Amino acid sequence: MGKIEEANNKKQKKKRKRLLFRSILLAIMFGALLFAVISSLSGDSKQVEVGDQAPNFQLKQVNGENGGQAVTFEQFKGKGIMLNFWATWCPPCEAEMPYMQSLYPEYKEKGVEILAVSSDDTEKVIHDFIDKHDLTFPVLHDKKEEVFNQYGVLSYPTSLFINPEGEVVEIVEGPLTLERLEEYFQQIVPENG
């Protein structure tokens, strides 16, 4: 009888451990669900959508003639703007940069500006990336991801195409091909461009 009781006790212990494990797992899943619901209901996660006016922001420009200075989105009012959110560690971001650079000189002449907003931790990695790819369009640093959050950016890369009146006309999540990028640029060229 001792061996049977011992076996039953082992079974009971196993059942209790399974029940405890399942209860903990269920509590974690419930907590994650509760967090997701509360986050979606709070105003903090408002995402900019097509048709919205692009919110103003101020960030430090890392390169070019304004390198080291704070620039605002409003400084570019009246131009078509590609607002590109990216990071140096993101392979799809790196893949689209040569396309952006190849079209930049032509479309800058037509009144389109590229503002590439990096979320990298240090300016050094951004400078190294700029040098590696010979980027001439303005690169802005958003170390604390304040503008990423302001625009509701959830993935890398994300590009917003904004017309000269400041209205968001397209939002693209993921990398762009040269052809698609040029199509979007054509949509935001100012009338006098």
Contact map, one row per residue, 1 for C-alpha under 8 A:
1111100000000000000000000000000000000000000000000000000000000000000000000000000000000000000000000000000000000000000000000000000000000000000000000000000000000000000000000000000000000000000000000
1111110000000000000000000000000000000000000000000000000000000000000000000000000000000000000000000000000000000000000000000000000000000000000000000000000000000000000000000000000000000000000000000
1111111000000000000000000000000000000000000000000000000000000000000000000000000000000000000000000000000000000000000000000000000000000000000000000000000000000000000000000000000000000000000000000
1111111100000000000000000000000000000000000000000000000000000000000000000000000000000000000000000000000000000000000000000000000000000000000000000000000000000000000000000000000000000000000000000
1111111110000000000000000000000000000000000000000000000000000000000000000000000000000000000000000000000000000000000000000000000000000000000000000000000000000000000000000000000000000000000000000
0111111111000000000000000000000000000000000000000000000000000000000000000000000000000000000000000000000000000000000000000000000000000000000000000000000000000000000000000000000000000000000000000
0011111111100000000000000000000000000000000000000000000000000000000000000000000000000000000000000000000000000000000000000000000000000000000000000000000000000000000000000000000000000000000000000
0001111111110000000000000000000000000000000000000000000000000000000000000000000000000000000000000000000000000000000000000000000000000000000000000000000000000000000000000000000000000000000000000
0000111111111000000000000000000000000000000000000000000000000000000000000000000000000000000000000000000000000000000000000000000000000000000000000000000000000000000000000000000000000000000000000
0000011111111100000000000000000000000000000000000000000000000000000000000000000000000000000000000000000000000000000000000000000000000000000000000000000000000000000000000000000000000000000000000
0000001111111110000000000000000000000000000000000000000000000000000000000000000000000000000000000000000000000000000000000000000000000000000000000000000000000000000000000000000000000000000000000
0000000111111111000000000000000000000000000000000000000000000000000000000000000000000000000000000000000000000000000000000000000000000000000000000000000000000000000000000000000000000000000000000
0000000011111111100000000000000000000000000000000000000000000000000000000000000000000000000000000000000000000000000000000000000000000000000000000000000000000000000000000000000000000000000000000
0000000001111111110000000000000000000000000000000000000000000000000000000000000000000000000000000000000000000000000000000000000000000000000000000000000000000000000000000000000000000000000000000
0000000000111111111000000000000000000000000000000000000000000000000000000000000000000000000000000000000000000000000000000000000000000000000000000000000000000000000000000000000000000000000000000
0000000000011111111100000000000000000000000000000000000000000000000000000000000000000000000000000000000000000000000000000000000000000000000000000000000000000000000000000000000000000000000000000
0000000000001111111110000000000000000000000000000000000000000000000000000000000000000000000000000000000000000000000000000000000000000000000000000000000000000000000000000000000000000000000000000
0000000000000111111111000000000000000000000000000000000000000000000000000000000000000000000000000000000000000000000000000000000000000000000000000000000000000000000000000000000000000000000000000
0000000000000011111111100000000000000000000000000000000000000000000000000000000000000000000000000000000000000000000000000000000000000000000000000000000000000000000000000000000000000000000000000
0000000000000001111111110000000000000000000000000000000000000000000000000000000000000000000000000000000000000000000000000000000000000000000000000000000000000000000000000000000000000000000000000
0000000000000000111111111000000000000000000000000000000000000000000000000000000000000000000000000000000000000000000000000000000000000000000000000000000000000000000000000000000000000000000000000
0000000000000000011111111100000000000000000000000000000000000000000000000000000000000000000000000000000000000000000000000000000000000000000000000000000000000000000000000000000000000000000000000
0000000000000000001111111110000000000000000000000000000000000000000000000000000000000000000000000000000000000000000000000000000000000000000000000000000000000000000000000000000000000000000000000
0000000000000000000111111111000000000000000000000000000000000000000000000000000000000000000000000000000000000000000000000000000000000000000000000000000000000000000000000000000000000000000000000
0000000000000000000011111111100000000000000000000000000000000000000000000000000000000000000000000000000000000000000000000000000000000000000000000000000000000000000000000000000000000000000000000
0000000000000000000001111111110000000000000000000000000000000000000000000000000000000000000000000000000000000000000000000000000000000000000000000000000000000000000000000000000000000000000000000
0000000000000000000000111111111000000000000000000000000000000000000000000000000000000000000000000000000000000000000000000000000000000000000000000000000000000000000000000000000000000000000000000
0000000000000000000000011111111100000000000000000000000000000000000000000000000000000000000000000000000000000000000000000000000000000000000000000000000000000000000000000000000000000000000000000
0000000000000000000000001111111110000000000000000000000000000000000000000000000000000000000000000000000000000000000000000000000000000000000000000000000000000000000000000000000000000000000000000
0000000000000000000000000111111111000000000000000000000000000000000000000000000000000000000000000000000000000000000000000000000000000000000000000000000000000000000000000000000000000000000000000
0000000000000000000000000011111111100000000000000000000000000000000000000000000000000000000000000000000000000000000000000000000000000000000000000000000000000000000000000000000000000000000000000
0000000000000000000000000001111111110000000000000000000000000000000000000000000000000000000000000000000000000000000000000000000000000000000000000000000000000000000000000000000000000000000000000
0000000000000000000000000000111111111000000000000000000000000000000000000000000000000000000000000000000000000000000000000000000000000000000000000000000000000000000000000000000000000000000000000
0000000000000000000000000000011111111100000000000000000000000000000000000000000000000000000000000000000000000000000000000000000000000000000000000000000000000000000000000000000000000000000000000
0000000000000000000000000000001111111110000000000000000000000000000000000000000000000000000000000000000000000000000000000000000000000000000000000000000000000000000000000000000000000000000000000
0000000000000000000000000000000111111111000000000000000000000000000000000000000000000000000000000000000000000000000000000000000000000000000000000000000000000000000000000000000000000000000000000
0000000000000000000000000000000011111111100000000000000000000000000000000000000000000000000000000000000000000000000000000000000000000000000000000000000000000000000000000000000000000000000000000
0000000000000000000000000000000001111111110000000000000000000000000000000000000000000000000000000000000000000000000000000000000000000000000000000000000000000000000000000000000000000000000000000
0000000000000000000000000000000000111111110110000000000000000000000000000000000000000000000000000000000000000000000000000000000000000000000000000000000000000000000000000000000000000000000000000
0000000000000000000000000000000000011111111010000000000000000000000000000000000000000000000000000000000000000000000000000000000000000000000000000000000000000000000000000000000000000000000000000
0000000000000000000000000000000000001111111000000000000000000000000000000000000000000000000000000000000000000000000000000000000000000000000000000000000000000000000000000000000000000000000000000
0000000000000000000000000000000000000111111110000000000000000000000000000000000000000000000000000000000000000000000000000000000000000000000000000000000000000000000000000000000000000000000000000
0000000000000000000000000000000000000001111111000000000000000000000000000000000000000000000000000000000000000000000000000000000000000000000000000000000000000000000000000000000000000000000000000
0000000000000000000000000000000000000010011111000000000000000000000000000000000000000000000000000000000000000000000000000000000000000000000000000000000000000000000000000000000000000000000000000
0000000000000000000000000000000000000011011111100000000000000000000000000000000000000000000000000000000000000000000000000000000000000000000000000000110100000000000000000000000000000000000000000
0000000000000000000000000000000000000000001111110000000000000000000000000000000000000000000000000000000000000000000000000000000000000000000000000000011100000000000000000000000000000000000000000
0000000000000000000000000000000000000000000011111000000000000000000000000000000000000000000000000000000000000000000000000000000000000000000000000000011110000000000000000000000000000000000000000
0000000000000000000000000000000000000000000001111101010000000000000000000000000000000000000000000000000000000000000000000000000000000000000000000000011100000000000000000000000000000000000000000
0000000000000000000000000000000000000000000000111111000000000000000000000000000000000000000000000000000000000000000000000000000000000000000000000000000000000000000000010010000000000000000000000
0000000000000000000000000000000000000000000000011111000000000000000000000000000000000000000000000000000000000000000000000000000000000000000000000000000000000000000000111110000000000000000000000
0000000000000000000000000000000000000000000000001111100000000000000000000000000000000000000000000000000000000000000000000000000000000000000000000000000000000000000000111000000000000000000000000
0000000000000000000000000000000000000000000000011111110000000000000000000000000000000000000000000000000000000000000000000000000000000000000000000000000000000000000000110000000000000000000000000
0000000000000000000000000000000000000000000000000011111000000000000000000000000000000000000000000000000000000000000000000000000000000000000000000000000000000000000001110000000000000000000000000
0000000000000000000000000000000000000000000000010001111100000000000000000000000000000000000000000000000000000000000000000000000000000000000000000000000000000000010001110000000000000000000000000
0000000000000000000000000000000000000000000000000000111110000000000000001000000000000000000000000000000000000000000000000000000000000000000000000000011000000000000000000000000000000000000000000
0000000000000000000000000000000000000000000000000000011111000000000000011100000000000000000000000000000000000000000000000000000000000000000000000000000000000000000000000000000000000000000000000
0000000000000000000000000000000000000000000000000000001111100000000000011100000000000000000000000000000000000000000000000000000000000000000000000010000000000000000000000000000000000000000000000
0000000000000000000000000000000000000000000000000000000111110000000001111000000000000000000000000000000000000000000000000000000000000000000000000000000000000000000000000000000000000000000000000
0000000000000000000000000000000000000000000000000000000011111000000001110000000000000000000000000000000000000000000000000000000000000000000111000000000000000000000000000000000000000000000000000
0000000000000000000000000000000000000000000000000000000001111100001111100000000000000000000000000000000000000000000000000000000000000000000111000000000000000000000000000000000000000000000000000
0000000000000000000000000000000000000000000000000000000000111111011111100000000000000000000000000000000000000000000000000000000000000000011110000000000000000000000000000000000000000000000000000
0000000000000000000000000000000000000000000000000000000000011111011110000000000000000000000000000000000000000000000000000010011000000000011110000000000000000000000000000000000000000000000000000
0000000000000000000000000000000000000000000000000000000000001111111100000000000000000000000000000000000000000000000000000000001000000001011100000000000000000000000000000000000000000000000000000
0000000000000000000000000000000000000000000000000000000000001111111000000000000000000000000000000000000000000000000000000000000000000001110000000000000000000000000000000000000000000000000000000
0000000000000000000000000000000000000000000000000000000000000011111000000000000000000000000000000000000000000000000000000000000000000000000000000000000000000000000000000000000000000000000000000
0000000000000000000000000000000000000000000000000000000000001111111111100000000000000000000000000000000000000000000000000000000000000000000000000000000000000000000000000000000000000000000000000
0000000000000000000000000000000000000000000000000000000000011111111110000000000000000000000000000000000000000000000000000000000000000000000000000000000000000000000000000000000000000000000000000
0000000000000000000000000000000000000000000000000000000000011110011111000000000000000000000000000000000000000000000000000000000000000000000000000000000000000000000000000000000000000000000000000
0000000000000000000000000000000000000000000000000000000000011100011111100000000000000000000000000000000000000000000000000000000000000000000000000000000000000000000000000000000000000000000000000
0000000000000000000000000000000000000000000000000000000001111000010111110000000000000000000000000000000000000000000000000000000000000000000000000000000000000000000000000000000000000000000000000
0000000000000000000000000000000000000000000000000000000001111000010011111010000000000000000000000000000000000000000000000000000000000000000000000000000000000000000000000000000000000000000000000
0000000000000000000000000000000000000000000000000000000111100000000001111111000000000000000000000000000000000000000000000000000000000000000000000000000000000000000000000000000000000000000000000
0000000000000000000000000000000000000000000000000000001111000000000000111111100000000000000000000000000000000000000000000000000000000000000000000000000000000000000000000000000000000000000000000
0000000000000000000000000000000000000000000000000000000110000000000000011111100000000000000000000000000000000000000000000000000000000000000000000000000000000000000000000000000000000000000000000
0000000000000000000000000000000000000000000000000000000000000000000000111111100000000000000000000000000000000000000000000000000000000000000000000000000000000000000000000000000000000000000000000
0000000000000000000000000000000000000000000000000000000000000000000000011111111010000000000000000000000000000000100000000000000000000000000000000000000000000000000000000000000000000000000000000
0000000000000000000000000000000000000000000000000000000000000000000000001111111000000000000000000000000000000000000000000000000000000000000000000000000000000000000111000000000000000000000000000
0000000000000000000000000000000000000000000000000000000000000000000000000001111100000000000000000000000000000000000000000000000000000000000000000000000000000000000111000000000000000000000001000
0000000000000000000000000000000000000000000000000000000000000000000000000001111110000000000000000000000000000011100000000000000000000000000000000000000000000000001110000000000000000000000011000
0000000000000000000000000000000000000000000000000000000000000000000000000000011111000000000000000000000000000011100000000000000000000000000000000000000000000000111100000000000000000000100111000
0000000000000000000000000000000000000000000000000000000000000000000000000001001111100000000000000000000000000001111000000000000000000000000000000000000000000001111100000000000000000000000100000
0000000000000000000000000000000000000000000000000000000000000000000000000000000111110000000000000000000000000001111100000000000000000000000000000000000000000011110000000000000000000000100000000
0000000000000000000000000000000000000000000000000000000000000000000000000000000011111000000000000000000000000000011110000000000000000000000000000000000000000011110000000000000000000000000000000
0000000000000000000000000000000000000000000000000000000000000000000000000000000001111100000000000000000000000000011110000000000000000000000000000000000000001111000000000000000000000000000000000
0000000000000000000000000000000000000000000000000000000000000000000000000000000000111110000000000000000000000000000111100000000000000000000000000001000010011110000000000000000000000000000000000
0000000000000000000000000000000000000000000000000000000000000000000000000000000000011111010010000000000000000000000111100000000000000000000000000000000000011100000000000000000000000000000000000
0000000000000000000000000000000000000000000000000000000000000000000000000000000000001111110010000000000000000000000001110000000000000000000000000000000000011000000000000000000000000000000000000
0000000000000000000000000000000000000000000000000000000000000000000000000000000000000111111011000000000000000000000001010000110010000000000000000000000000000000000000000000000000000000000000000
0000000000000000000000000000000000000000000000000000000000000000000000000000000000000011111000000000000000000000000000000000000000000000000000000000000000000000000000000000000000000000000000000
0000000000000000000000000000000000000000000000000000000000000000000000000000000000000111111111000000000000000000000000000000000000000000000000000000000000011000000000000000000000000000000000000
0000000000000000000000000000000000000000000000000000000000000000000000000000000000000001111111100000000000000000000000000000000000000000000000000000000000000000000000000000000000000000000000000
0000000000000000000000000000000000000000000000000000000000000000000000000000000000000000011111110000000000000000000000000000000000000000000000000000000000011000000000000000011000000000000000000
0000000000000000000000000000000000000000000000000000000000000000000000000000000000000111011111111000000000000000000000000000000000000000000000000000000000011000000000000000001000000000000000000
0000000000000000000000000000000000000000000000000000000000000000000000000000000000000001011111111100000000000000000000000000000000000000000000000000000000000000000000000000000000000000000000000
0000000000000000000000000000000000000000000000000000000000000000000000000000000000000000001111111100000000000000000000000000000000000000000000000000000000000000000000000000001000000000000000000
0000000000000000000000000000000000000000000000000000000000000000000000000000000000000000000111111111000000000000000000000000000000000000000000000000000000000000000000000000001111000000000000000
0000000000000000000000000000000000000000000000000000000000000000000000000000000000000000000011111111100000000000000000000000000000001000000000000000000000000000000000000000000000000000000000000
0000000000000000000000000000000000000000000000000000000000000000000000000000000000000000000001111111110000000000000000000000000000001000000000000000000000000000000000000000000000000000000000000
0000000000000000000000000000000000000000000000000000000000000000000000000000000000000000000000011111111000000000000000000000000000000000000000000000000000000000000000000000000011001000000000000
0000000000000000000000000000000000000000000000000000000000000000000000000000000000000000000000011111111100000000010000000000000000000000000000000000000000000000000000000000000001001000000000000
0000000000000000000000000000000000000000000000000000000000000000000000000000000000000000000000001111111110000000000000000000000000000011100000000000000000000000000000000000000000000000000000000
0000000000000000000000000000000000000000000000000000000000000000000000000000000000000000000000000111111110000000000000000000000000000000000000000000000000000000000000000000000000000000000000000
0000000000000000000000000000000000000000000000000000000000000000000000000000000000000000000000000011111111100000000000000000000000000000000000000000000000000000000000000000000000000100000000000
0000000000000000000000000000000000000000000000000000000000000000000000000000000000000000000000000001111111110000110000000000000000000000100000000000000000000000000000000000000000000000000000000
0000000000000000000000000000000000000000000000000000000000000000000000000000000000000000000000000000111111111000000000000000000000000000000000000000000000000000000000000000000000000000000000000
0000000000000000000000000000000000000000000000000000000000000000000000000000000000000000000000000000001111111100000000000000000000000000000000000000000000000000000000000000000000000000000000000
0000000000000000000000000000000000000000000000000000000000000000000000000000000000000000000000000000001111111111100000000000000000000000000000000000000000000000000000000000000000000000100010000
0000000000000000000000000000000000000000000000000000000000000000000000000000000000000000000000000000000111111111100000000000000000000000000000000000000000000000000000000000000000000000000000000
0000000000000000000000000000000000000000000000000000000000000000000000000000000000000000000000000000000011111111000000000000000000000000000000000000000000000000000000000000000000000000000000001
0000000000000000000000000000000000000000000000000000000000000000000000000000000000000000000000000000000001111111000000000000000000000000000000000000000000000000000000000000000000000000000011011
0000000000000000000000000000000000000000000000000000000000000000000000000000001100000000000000000000000000111111100000000000000000000000000000000000000000000000000000000000000000000000000011001
0000000000000000000000000000000000000000000000000000000000000000000000000000001111000000000000000000000000111111110000000000000000000000000000000000000000000000000000000000000000000000100111000
0000000000000000000000000000000000000000000000000000000000000000000000000001001111000000000000000000000100110011111000000000000000000000100000000000000000000000000000000000000000000000000000000
0000000000000000000000000000000000000000000000000000000000000000000000000000000011110000000000000001000100000001111100000000000000000000110000000000000000000000000000000000000000000000000000000
0000000000000000000000000000000000000000000000000000000000000000000000000000000011110000000000000000000000000000111110000000000000000000111100000000000000000000000000000000000000000000000000000
0000000000000000000000000000000000000000000000000000000000000000000000000000000001111100000000000000000000000000011111000000000000000000111100000000000000000000000000000000000000000000000000000
0000000000000000000000000000000000000000000000000000000000000000000000000000000000111100000000000000000000000000001111100000000000000000001111000000000000000000000000000000000000000000000000000
0000000000000000000000000000000000000000000000000000000000000000000000000000000000001111000000000000000000000000000111110000010000000000001111100000000000000000000000000000000000000000000000000
0000000000000000000000000000000000000000000000000000000000000000000000000000000000001110000000000000000000000000000011111000000000000000000011111000000000000000000000000000000000000000000000000
0000000000000000000000000000000000000000000000000000000000000000000000000000000000000011000000000000000000000000000001111110110000000000000011100000000000000000000000000000000000000000000000000
0000000000000000000000000000000000000000000000000000000000000000000000000000000000000000000000000000000000000000000000111110000000000000000000100000000000000000000000000000000000000000000000000
0000000000000000000000000000000000000000000000000000000000000000000000000000000000000000000000000000000000000000000000011111110000000000000000100000000000000000000000000000000000000000000000000
0000000000000000000000000000000000000000000000000000000000000100000000000000000000000000000000000000000000000000000000011111111000000000000010000000000000000000000000000000000000000000000000000
0000000000000000000000000000000000000000000000000000000000000000000000000000000000000000000000000000000000000000000000000111111100000000000000000000000000000000000000000000000000000000000000000
0000000000000000000000000000000000000000000000000000000000000000000000000000000000000001000000000000000000000000000000010111111110000000000000000000000000000000000000000000000000000000000000000
0000000000000000000000000000000000000000000000000000000000000100000000000000000000000001000000000000000000000000000001010111111111000000000000000000000000000000000000000000000000000000000000000
0000000000000000000000000000000000000000000000000000000000000110000000000000000000000000000000000000000000000000000000000011111111100000000000000000000000000000000000000000000000000000000000000
0000000000000000000000000000000000000000000000000000000000000000000000000000000000000000000000000000000000000000000000000001111111110000000000000000000000000000000000000000000000000000000000000
0000000000000000000000000000000000000000000000000000000000000000000000000000000000000001000000000000000000000000000000000000111111111000000000000000000000000000000000000000000000000000000000000
0000000000000000000000000000000000000000000000000000000000000000000000000000000000000000000000000000000000000000000000000000011111111110000000000000000000000000000000000000000000000000000000000
0000000000000000000000000000000000000000000000000000000000000000000000000000000000000000000000000000000000000000000000000000001111111110000000000000000000000000000000000000000000000000000000000
0000000000000000000000000000000000000000000000000000000000000000000000000000000000000000000000000000000000000000000000000000000111111100000000000000000000000000000000000000000000000000000000000
0000000000000000000000000000000000000000000000000000000000000000000000000000000000000000000000001100000000000000000000000000000011111110000000000000000000000000000000000000000000000000000000000
0000000000000000000000000000000000000000000000000000000000000000000000000000000000000000000000000000000000000000000000000000000001111111000000000000000000000000000000000000000000000000000000000
0000000000000000000000000000000000000000000000000000000000000000000000000000000000000000000000000000100000000000000000000000000001101111100000000000000000000000000000000000000000000000000000000
0000000000000000000000000000000000000000000000000000000000000011000000000000000000000000000000000000100000000000000000000000000000000111110000000000000000000000000000000000000000000000000000000
0000000000000000000000000000000000000000000000000000000000000001000000000000000000000000000000000000100100000000111100000000000000000011111000000000000000000000000000000000000000000000000000000
0000000000000000000000000000000000000000000000000000000000001111000000000000000000000000000000000000000000000000011100000000000000000001111100000000000000000000000000000000000000000000000000000
0000000000000000000000000000000000000000000000000000000000001110000000000000000000000000000000000000000000000000001111000000000000000000111110000000000000000000000000000000000000000000000000000
0000000000000000000000000000000000000000000000000000000000111110000000000000000000000000000000000000000000000000001111000000000000000000011111000000000000000000000000000000000000000000000000000
0000000000000000000000000000000000000000000000000000000000111100000000000000000000000000000000000000000000000000000011110010000000000000001111100000000000000000000000000000000000000000000000000
0000000000000000000000000000000000000000000000000000000000110000000000000000000000000000000000000000000000000000000011110000000000000000000111111111000000000000000000000000000000000000000000000
0000000000000000000000000000000000000000000000000000000000000000000000000000000000000000000000000000000000000000000001111100000000000000000011111100000000000000000000000000000000000000000000000
0000000000000000000000000000000000000000000000000000000000000000000000000000000000000000000000000000000000000000000000100000000000000000000001111100000000000000000000000000000000000000000000000
0000000000000000000000000000000000000000000000000000000000000000000000000000000000000000000000000000000000000000000000100000000000000000000001111111100000000000000000000000000000000000000000000
0000000000000000000000000000000000000000000000000000000000000000000000000000000000000000000000000000000000000000000000000000000000000000000001111111110000000000000000000000000000000000000000000
0000000000000000000000000000000000000000000000000000000010000000000000000000000000000000000000000000000000000000000000000000000000000000000001001111111000000000000000000000000000000000000000000
0000000000000000000000000000000000000000000000000000000000000000000000000000000000001000000000000000000000000000000000000000000000000000000001001111111111000000000000000000000000000000000000000
0000000000000000000000000000000000000000000010000000000000000000000000000000000000000000000000000000000000000000000000000000000000000000000000001111111110000000000000000000000000000000000000000
0000000000000000000000000000000000000000000011110000001000000000000000000000000000000000000000000000000000000000000000000000000000000000000000000111111110000000000000000000000000000000000000000
0000000000000000000000000000000000000000000001110000001000000000000000000000000000000000000000000000000000000000000000000000000000000000000000000011111110000000000000000000000000000000000000000
0000000000000000000000000000000000000000000011110000000000000000000000000000000000000000000000000000000000000000000000000000000000000000000000000001111111000000000000000000000000000000000000000
0000000000000000000000000000000000000000000000100000000000000000000000000000000000001000000000000000000000000000000000000000000000000000000000000001111111100100000000000000000000000000000000000
0000000000000000000000000000000000000000000000000000000000000000000000000000000000000000000000000000000000000000000000000000000000000000000000000001000111110000000000000000000000000000000000000
0000000000000000000000000000000000000000000000000000000000000000000000000000000000000000000000000000000000000000000000000000000000000000000000000000000011111100000000000000110000000000000000000
0000000000000000000000000000000000000000000000000000000000000000000000000000000000001110010110000000000000000000000000000000000000000000000000000000000001111100000000000000110000000000000000000
0000000000000000000000000000000000000000000000000000000000000000000000000000000000011110010110000000000000000000000000000000000000000000000000000000000000111110000000000000111000000000000000000
0000000000000000000000000000000000000000000000000000000000000000000000000000000000011100000000000000000000000000000000000000000000000000000000000000000010111111000000000011111000000000000000000
0000000000000000000000000000000000000000000000000000000000000000000000000000000001111000000000000000000000000000000000000000000000000000000000000000000000001111100000000011100000000000000000000
0000000000000000000000000000000000000000000000000000000000000000000000000000000011110000000000000000000000000000000000000000000000000000000000000000000000000111110000011111000000000000000000000
0000000000000000000000000000000000000000000000000000000000000000000000000000000111100000000000000000000000000000000000000000000000000000000000000000000000000011111000011110000000000001100100000
0000000000000000000000000000000000000000000000000000010000000000000000000000000111100000000000000000000000000000000000000000000000000000000000000000000000000001111111111100000000000000000100000
0000000000000000000000000000000000000000000000000000000000000000000000000000001110000000000000000000000000000000000000000000000000000000000000000000000000000000111111111000000000000000001111000
0000000000000000000000000000000000000000000000000000000000000000000000000000111110000000000000000000000000000000000000000000000000000000000000000000000000000000011111100000000000000000000111000
0000000000000000000000000000000000000000000000000000000000000000000000000000111000000000000000000000000000000000000000000000000000000000000000000000000000000000011111100000000000000000000000000
0000000000000000000000000000000000000000000000000000110000000000000000000000110000000000000000000000000000000000000000000000000000000000000000000000000000000000011111110000000000000000000000000
0000000000000000000000000000000000000000000000000111110000000000000000000000000000000000000000000000000000000000000000000000000000000000000000000000000000000000011111111000000000000000000000000
0000000000000000000000000000000000000000000000001111110000000000000000000000000000000000000000000000000000000000000000000000000000000000000000000000000000000001111001111110000000000000000000000
0000000000000000000000000000000000000000000000000110000000000000000000000000000000000000000000000000000000000000000000000000000000000000000000000000000000000001111000111110000000000000000000000
0000000000000000000000000000000000000000000000000100000000000000000000000000000000000000000000000000000000000000000000000000000000000000000000000000000000000001110000011111000000000001000000000
0000000000000000000000000000000000000000000000001100000000000000000000000000000000000000000000000000000000000000000000000000000000000000000000000000000000000111100000011111100000000000000000000
0000000000000000000000000000000000000000000000000000000000000000000000000000000000000000000000000000000000000000000000000000000000000000000000000000000000000111000000000111110100000000000000000
0000000000000000000000000000000000000000000000000000000000000000000000000000000000000000000000000000000000000000000000000000000000000000000000000000000000111110000000000011111000000000000000000
0000000000000000000000000000000000000000000000000000000000000000000000000000000000000000000100000000000000000000000000000000000000000000000000000000000000111100000000000001111100000000000000000
0000000000000000000000000000000000000000000000000000000000000000000000000000000000000000000110110000000000000000000000000000000000000000000000000000000000001100000000000000111110000000000000000
0000000000000000000000000000000000000000000000000000000000000000000000000000000000000000000000010000000000000000000000000000000000000000000000000000000000000000000000000001011111011000000000000
0000000000000000000000000000000000000000000000000000000000000000000000000000000000000000000000010010000000000000000000000000000000000000000000000000000000000000000000000000001111111000000000000
0000000000000000000000000000000000000000000000000000000000000000000000000000000000000000000000010011000000000000000000000000000000000000000000000000000000000000000000000000000111111100000000000
0000000000000000000000000000000000000000000000000000000000000000000000000000000000000000000000000000000000000000000000000000000000000000000000000000000000000000000000000000000011111110000000000
0000000000000000000000000000000000000000000000000000000000000000000000000000000000000000000000000000000000000000000000000000000000000000000000000000000000000000000000000000000111111111000000000
0000000000000000000000000000000000000000000000000000000000000000000000000000000000000000000000000011000000000000000000000000000000000000000000000000000000000000000000000000000111111111100000000
0000000000000000000000000000000000000000000000000000000000000000000000000000000000000000000000000000001000000000000000000000000000000000000000000000000000000000000000000000000001111111110000000
0000000000000000000000000000000000000000000000000000000000000000000000000000000000000000000000000000000000000000000000000000000000000000000000000000000000000000000000000000000000111111111000000
0000000000000000000000000000000000000000000000000000000000000000000000000000000000000000000000000000000000000000000000000000000000000000000000000000000000000000100000000100000000011111111100000
0000000000000000000000000000000000000000000000000000000000000000000000000000000101000000000000000000000000100001000000000000000000000000000000000000000000000000100000000000000000001111111110000
0000000000000000000000000000000000000000000000000000000000000000000000000000000000000000000000000000000000000000000000000000000000000000000000000000000000000000000000000000000000000111111110000
0000000000000000000000000000000000000000000000000000000000000000000000000000000000000000000000000000000000000000000000000000000000000000000000000000000000000000001000000000000000000011111110000
0000000000000000000000000000000000000000000000000000000000000000000000000000000110000000000000000000000000000001000000000000000000000000000000000000000000000000111100000000000000000001111111000
0000000000000000000000000000000000000000000000000000000000000000000000000000001100000000000000000000000000100111000000000000000000000000000000000000000000000000001100000000000000000000111111101
0000000000000000000000000000000000000000000000000000000000000000000000000000011100000000000000000000000000000111000000000000000000000000000000000000000000000000001100000000000000000000000111111
0000000000000000000000000000000000000000000000000000000000000000000000000000000000000000000000000000000000000000000000000000000000000000000000000000000000000000000000000000000000000000000011111
0000000000000000000000000000000000000000000000000000000000000000000000000000000000000000000000000000000000000100000000000000000000000000000000000000000000000000000000000000000000000000000001111
0000000000000000000000000000000000000000000000000000000000000000000000000000000000000000000000000000000000001110000000000000000000000000000000000000000000000000000000000000000000000000000011111
